[in-house]
Amino acid sequence: MNLEIGIQMEVTAKPLNLTLRHAFATSRSTQHIAENVIVEIRDGDVVGLGEAAPIKYYNQTQASCIRALNKMARRLEKRTPFEMEAILADLRARFPGEPSAIAAVDIALHDLMGKRLGRPLWQIWGLDVSGTPRTTFTIGIDSFEKVVAKVAEAEKYPLLKIKVGVKNDLEILREVRRLAPKKTLRVDANCGWTVKESIEKAKTLEKLGIEFLEQPIPAGNNAALKKIKNAIGIPLMTDESSLVPADIPPLAGCVDGINIKLVKCGGLREGLKMVHIARACGLKIMLGCMIESSVLISAAAQLSPLADYADLDGNVLISDDPFSGVTLDKSAKLILNERAGIGCVHR
Ligand code: MG
């Protein structure tokens, strides 16, 4: 165990462009390439790895993220890597618009800590890896024919998450269910429905045996979420309504569970807070992702023994992941390895 801390932390941020196997569409946008950022924090002879996936919907770009990270680098020069609470509180106060960049720093610091201690994060946190959930494989919005083709291609994945928010989405869901009668299906409308539409459409979702409905309406109206929850027969999960820890207490009683994404909340430290707050509020927990390499996915997977559901498929939706880390078994259960930190290495 090498706990000797280097003299000055060095932060480097570089573009990481990831190519999607298929154009990825939600009710909001279509993506062919994910413009992410890879971050390395060097402390003496140890390097921690982190990644940011800037979100255009929240006015973040690869360039704005790298600019923020370069400024953050100067603030980290005066710190040691174990001062995480102080470092991250400072970054949240200074860079409120760049949670994805903060997440990259947070992940790299956690990776560094794990590497210094020679242990994976799940073990440092005392978690039981036998309890990791299975992950869904996401089918983005597409034409009826293409969705059918994608379902066929996703044959090896037993859990599917179907993105909806188009005119014929119920027709598509009926076809997916016909093609995959035994699979667990989840539905994400990415804010694309109205309250009335959500309640109406959920009747069909229930008949089709959909496991839960994620974020049918735009964020910012918990009373409307409560109205939907009380009217439908399947669980209601949030995503866009539960970005950071403070969003959770007002959601108690309005929904059945929340989705946690590291790039939205600012990393593992905030993600862990969200886990505990959600539990105290009686809410289920899903761990989600954007289009991400194995760096971000492996980081989120470290928390997965604490989650009820996982939607950590960003790295399998791309064709050029430069890293390897968490893997899936045949049942799509997340398999955490014994490597130190986030358990991720260059391929
Ligand atoms: Mg979502």
Residues whose N, C-alpha, C, O or C-beta is under 5 A from the ligand:
A	BS01	MG	D188 D239
